[in-house]
Amino acid sequence: MPPSRTPPKSPSALEFQERDRFDMDYGTNTTTPLAMSAFPDIPNVAHGKPYMASWTSEIERSFELLHASLGPRMPLYSFVDIGCGKGKVPIVWRLCGKKAGIHQRIVGLDYHRPFIDIARHNHQKVFGNEGEFVDTDACAFDYSRLGNGLIAYLYNPFDNVILDKTLTRLRRIPCIIVYNIPVHAEVLPAHGFELIHERRGVNQNQETKIYSNHRRPA
C-alpha cells in the first residue's frame, strides 16, 4: 500500500494543535517533555528515549484505519501502549473507542513509576477513573496476560535492543503494531511482522508504520 501524506502546516501550529491543545481541552498534563538526564537509574534506562507525547492526529488516524480494517473484530484485540509515559495515547484511543461505540481493554506500560502516577491522574481527569496502567519493563512484561490478540502502540519508546527483546515476547501472540516515529523498523520483519500500512508527513511525528503478524484472535 503506498504511503499517505499529511498536508503541511507550520511547526508551531502543528505543535499547538497536536500537543498543547489536548491538555488545554482536557486539563491533563501530557505535553511537557522530559530529557533522559532527568530519568532515575532504573534497569534499561540507557536504552530508552526522551519523553514526548504522541501527536493526537496520529493516534486518531491509527484508530480509524484499524477500525475500518478490523470492523466487528476490533473489540477482540486488547490495546497496549508500550512506553505510555503520561498516558495520552491510551486516553485518546479510549476517546476514539467511545465515539465509535467500541469497548476494548486498554493498558499503558511504563518503567518510570512517576509517569504511571501522572497517567492515572490524567485518565481520572478525562474519564473519572484511573484506567489500567502498569509500572513494568517492556521486555519483561507477560503480554499474554492481556488476551489472545493485541494492538500494540509504540511511540519510539526505546532503542533496537529493547525493541528486539519486546518483540520476542509479542511474536507468539496475534498482534498488530502501530509504530510512530519508526526509527528501528528494520527489527520487526525478523520477528514475523509484515508492513501493512505506512504514512508520512512534513514532521517525523507524522510518520507511522503499521505491522501485523497475520494471526487473529480465536
C-alpha positions in Angstrom: 0.0 0.0 0.0 1.5 3.4 -0.9 2.2 5.8 2.0 -0.3 8.5 2.6 0.9 12.1 3.2 -0.4 14.7 5.5 -0.8 18.3 4.2 1.9 20.6 5.7 1.4 23.1 8.5 3.9 25.4 10.2 5.8 23.6 13.0 4.4 26.0 15.7 0.8 25.5 14.5 1.3 21.7 14.5 2.8 21.6 18.0 -0.1 23.6 19.4 -2.7 21.5 17.6 -1.2 18.2 18.3 0.2 18.6 21.8 -0.8 21.7 23.7 -4.4 21.8 22.6 -5.1 18.3 24.1 -4.0 19.4 27.6 -6.0 22.7 27.2 -9.1 20.8 26.2 -9.0 18.1 28.9 -7.0 19.7 31.8 -4.4 17.0 31.6 -0.6 17.0 31.8 0.9 15.2 28.8 2.8 17.9 26.9 5.9 18.8 28.9 8.9 16.8 27.6 11.5 15.0 29.8 15.1 14.5 28.8 16.9 11.3 29.6 19.1 13.0 32.1 16.0 13.5 34.3 15.2 9.8 34.5 16.3 7.8 37.5 18.8 5.0 37.4 16.5 2.1 36.6 17.1 -1.0 34.5 17.3 -0.4 30.8 17.1 3.4 31.1 20.2 3.6 28.9 18.1 2.1 26.1 15.2 4.4 26.5 14.3 7.6 24.6 13.3 11.1 26.0 9.7 11.6 26.9 7.4 13.4 24.5 3.7 12.9 23.8 2.5 11.3 20.5 0.5 13.7 18.2 -3.2 13.5 18.6 -3.9 13.1 14.9 -1.6 10.2 14.6 -3.4 8.3 17.3 -6.8 9.1 15.9 -5.7 8.1 12.3 -4.3 4.8 13.5 -7.6 4.0 15.4 -9.7 4.9 12.3 -7.6 2.8 10.0 -7.7 -0.3 12.2 -11.4 0.2 13.0 -12.1 0.2 9.2 -9.9 -2.8 8.7 -10.9 -5.0 11.7 -14.6 -4.0 11.8 -16.5 -6.1 14.4 -13.3 -7.9 15.3 -11.8 -4.7 16.8 -13.0 -5.4 20.4 -11.3 -8.9 20.3 -8.0 -7.1 20.5 -6.7 -5.5 23.7 -4.8 -2.3 23.2 -1.4 -1.7 24.9 0.7 1.4 24.7 4.3 0.3 25.4 6.1 3.1 27.0 2.9 5.1 27.7 4.6 8.0 29.5 1.9 10.3 30.9 -1.0 8.3 29.3 -2.0 10.4 26.4 -2.2 7.5 23.8 -4.5 5.3 26.0 -6.7 8.3 26.7 -7.1 9.3 23.0 -7.6 5.7 22.0 -10.4 5.3 24.6 -12.0 8.6 23.4 -12.0 7.2 19.8 -13.5 4.0 21.0 -16.3 5.7 22.9 -17.1 7.8 19.8 -17.2 4.6 17.7 -19.2 2.6 20.2 -16.3 0.2 20.7 -15.2 -1.2 24.1 -11.6 -2.6 24.3 -9.3 -3.4 27.2 -6.8 -0.5 27.1 -3.5 -0.7 29.0 -0.4 1.5 29.4 3.0 0.3 30.4 6.0 2.3 31.5 9.2 1.6 33.5 9.2 5.1 35.1 6.8 5.0 38.1 6.2 8.8 38.2 4.8 8.6 34.7 2.3 5.9 35.8 1.1 8.1 38.6 0.6 11.0 36.2 -1.1 8.8 33.6 -3.6 7.6 36.2 -4.3 11.1 37.2 -4.7 12.2 33.6 -7.1 9.3 33.0 -9.1 10.2 36.1 -9.4 13.8 34.8 -10.9 12.6 31.5 -12.9 9.5 32.4 -13.4 9.7 36.2 -11.3 6.6 36.8 -7.6 5.7 36.9 -7.6 3.4 33.9 -5.2 0.5 33.7 -1.5 1.5 33.8 1.3 -0.9 34.8 4.8 0.0 36.2 6.9 -2.5 34.3 9.8 -3.0 31.9 8.5 -3.6 28.3 10.8 -6.5 27.7 9.9 -8.3 30.9 6.1 -8.0 30.8 4.0 -11.1 30.1 1.8 -9.8 27.2 -0.3 -13.0 27.2 -2.0 -11.5 30.3 -3.8 -9.1 28.1 -5.6 -11.7 26.0 -5.1 -13.6 22.7 -4.9 -10.6 20.4 -3.2 -7.3 20.8 -2.8 -3.9 19.2 0.5 -2.5 20.5 1.3 1.2 20.1 5.0 2.3 20.1 5.9 6.0 20.0 9.6 5.3 19.5 10.0 4.4 23.2 13.3 2.7 23.1 16.3 1.5 21.0 16.6 -1.6 18.9 18.0 -3.7 21.8 14.8 -3.4 23.8 12.6 -3.5 20.8 14.1 -6.8 19.8 13.5 -8.3 23.3 10.0 -6.9 23.4 9.1 -8.4 20.0 10.3 -11.7 21.2 7.5 -11.6 23.8 5.0 -10.3 21.3 5.7 -12.6 18.3 3.7 -15.6 19.6 0.5 -13.5 20.1 -1.7 -12.4 17.3 -0.5 -8.8 17.2 -0.8 -5.6 15.2 1.9 -3.0 15.9 1.4 0.8 15.4 4.9 2.2 15.3 5.0 6.0 15.3 8.4 7.5 14.5 9.6 4.0 13.4 13.4 4.6 13.9 14.1 0.9 14.3 11.6 -0.6 11.9 14.2 -3.0 10.5 13.8 -5.1 13.6 10.2 -6.1 13.0 10.4 -8.4 9.9 12.9 -10.7 11.8 10.1 -11.4 14.3 7.5 -12.2 11.7 5.8 -8.8 11.4 4.9 -7.5 7.9 4.3 -3.9 7.0 0.6 -3.4 6.1 0.4 0.4 6.1 2.6 3.5 6.3 2.1 7.2 6.1 4.5 10.2 6.2 4.1 14.0 6.7 6.4 17.0 6.9 7.3 16.2 10.5 8.8 12.9 12.0 5.8 12.8 14.3 3.6 12.2 11.2 5.5 9.1 10.2 3.7 5.9 11.3 4.1 2.3 10.1 1.7 -0.4 11.0 2.7 -4.1 11.1 0.9 -7.4 11.6 2.0 -11.0 12.2 -1.2 -12.1 10.4 -2.7 -14.1 13.3 -6.1 -13.3 14.6 -7.8 -13.8 17.9 -9.8 -17.0 18.2 
